[in-house]
Amino acid sequence: MFFKKNSMILLEGQKMKLIIVENYEEASVEAAKVMLEQVRSNPKSHLGLATGSTPIRLYELMIADHKLNNTSYRDIKTFNLDEYCGLQSTHPQSYHYFMNKHLFDGLDIDLHNVYLPKGFGDIQENCDAYNALLDKNGLDLQLLGIGSNGHIGFNEPGTAFESKTHYIELEESTRQDNARLFFNGNIDEVPTHAITMGIQNILDAKKILLIACGESKAKPIQTLVEGQMTIECPASALQNHQDVVVIVDTAAASLLTKK
Ligand code: GLP
């Protein structure tokens, strides 16, 4: 196996496609191609969506395409991965608010077709309701970022691969990472718990698109692409999936040994 820049590699024995590009912009453009292909080929797609800094440029490209080419989201349904516990949807740091600001406000999506797990009230009831919703609808494409500790959604290391939507305590490192870019840099403002789709919910999606950029993602990307499957790196569960596209920039690819 041989990795080179701007290349697409079909990994031996896996259905994972690895695309290595130069930088964040190129990664977002590649991701937009996959996303738009999904939306155009099936205008009634069910999309699993993600938050964090990584998908922001992809979302800008989707909005630009919608304005330029009239790609419609009227019949699209979306299901977000996760939400902080204790933040109402109107809180500027809630993922609900994030999604409105970075994506939904710029599209013709029907907000009745937009779903996020609810991080307040009876959390167990919310988990059960979200699982029922996901089971009923099914996901055509799940978009993912990745945590520097290998988490997907908010499935922290140690989470069972069979997990469904659940309540989770966030690792200190995750709260630190998220405070660096959001919450005015103040870790004390970052909630300690979240509600997240489980790894099994993610694996149930027909197709998975993961984007990783920057040096802090190099280690989990190495485990995902070249390592053993282990619950210590939740993203490595994707090795079991039949249709995964992983898009990385050179920094996130920097620990891949078979270059
Ligand atoms: C949060 C989200 C994840 C996201 C991760 C990476 O923890 N729950 O879904 O993948 O952050 O964030 P970033 O893209 O900012 O590096």
Residues whose N, C-alpha, C, O or C-beta is under 5 A from the ligand:
A	BS01	GLP	A50 T51 G52 S53 T54 D82 G145 I146 G147 G153 F154
